[in-house]
Amino acid sequence: MTDYPSHREQPEQTRLRLAAESWRFDPEMEHVAALKRDRPEVYDRLSPNTHMSLGFYEHGKAAAREQGIDTTGRTGLRLDTTEGGR
């Protein structure tokens, strides 16, 4: 049986690229992420809407990191300096 590349690979890459490009550093979401990590008892009392917002934020941040975009909040620019980088 021959293995063919999945047709889902390209749409997934497109979704990740779009998530990465739309992600912006947000100090408030970084604070919520720190609460989740360091003070889960406080994080658990936050609204479900805040929990969902953090999930979207973390997904975008991971996609941005994977695309080579600086997620430290210092620049928001690509980490690479190659011709394809922005």
C-alpha positions as CSV (number, residue, x, y, z in Angstrom):
1,M,0.0,0.0,0.0
2,T,1.3,3.4,-0.9
3,D,1.4,6.2,1.7
4,Y,0.2,9.5,0.4
5,P,0.7,12.8,2.3
6,S,-2.3,13.9,4.2
7,H,-4.4,16.6,2.7
8,R,-4.9,17.9,6.2
9,E,-1.2,18.9,6.6
10,Q,-1.5,22.1,4.6
11,P,-4.7,23.4,6.2
12,E,-3.1,22.7,9.7
13,Q,0.0,24.7,8.7
14,T,-2.2,27.5,7.5
15,R,-4.1,27.6,10.8
16,L,-0.9,27.6,12.8
17,R,0.6,30.4,10.6
18,L,-2.6,32.5,11.0
19,A,-2.7,31.9,14.7
20,A,1.0,32.9,15.0
21,E,0.5,36.1,12.9
22,S,-2.5,37.2,14.9
23,W,-0.9,36.6,18.3
24,R,0.1,39.7,20.3
25,F,1.9,39.8,23.6
26,D,-0.6,40.7,26.4
27,P,0.7,41.4,29.9
28,E,-2.7,40.6,31.4
29,M,-2.8,37.2,29.8
30,E,0.8,36.6,30.9
31,H,-0.4,37.4,34.5
32,V,-3.2,34.9,34.2
33,A,-0.8,32.3,32.9
34,A,1.5,33.0,35.9
35,L,-1.5,32.5,38.2
36,K,-2.3,29.2,36.5
37,R,1.3,28.0,37.0
38,D,2.1,29.5,40.4
39,R,-1.3,29.9,42.2
40,P,-3.7,27.4,40.8
41,E,-6.2,27.9,43.7
42,V,-6.6,31.6,42.5
43,Y,-6.7,30.6,38.9
44,D,-9.5,28.1,39.5
45,R,-11.7,30.9,40.9
46,L,-11.4,33.0,37.7
47,S,-14.3,33.0,35.2
48,P,-14.6,30.3,32.5
49,N,-14.3,33.0,30.0
50,T,-10.9,33.9,31.3
51,H,-9.9,30.3,31.2
52,M,-10.9,30.1,27.5
53,S,-9.2,33.3,26.7
54,L,-6.0,32.0,28.2
55,G,-6.3,28.8,26.1
56,F,-6.6,30.8,22.9
57,Y,-3.7,33.1,24.0
58,E,-1.4,30.1,24.8
59,H,-2.3,28.4,21.5
60,G,-1.4,31.5,19.6
61,K,1.8,32.0,21.6
62,A,2.8,28.4,20.9
63,A,2.1,28.8,17.2
64,A,4.1,32.1,17.1
65,R,7.0,30.4,18.9
66,E,6.9,27.6,16.3
67,Q,6.9,30.2,13.5
68,G,10.0,31.8,14.9
69,I,8.3,34.9,16.3
70,D,9.6,36.4,19.6
71,T,7.1,35.7,22.3
72,T,9.0,37.4,25.2
73,G,7.1,40.7,24.7
74,R,10.3,42.6,24.0
75,T,9.9,43.0,20.2
76,G,7.2,40.8,18.7
77,L,9.5,40.4,15.7
78,R,10.8,37.2,14.1
79,L,13.8,35.8,15.8
80,D,15.5,34.8,12.5
81,T,17.3,37.3,10.3
82,T,17.1,35.3,7.1
83,E,15.6,36.8,4.0
84,G,12.2,35.0,4.7
85,G,11.9,36.5,8.2
86,R,10.1,39.7,8.9
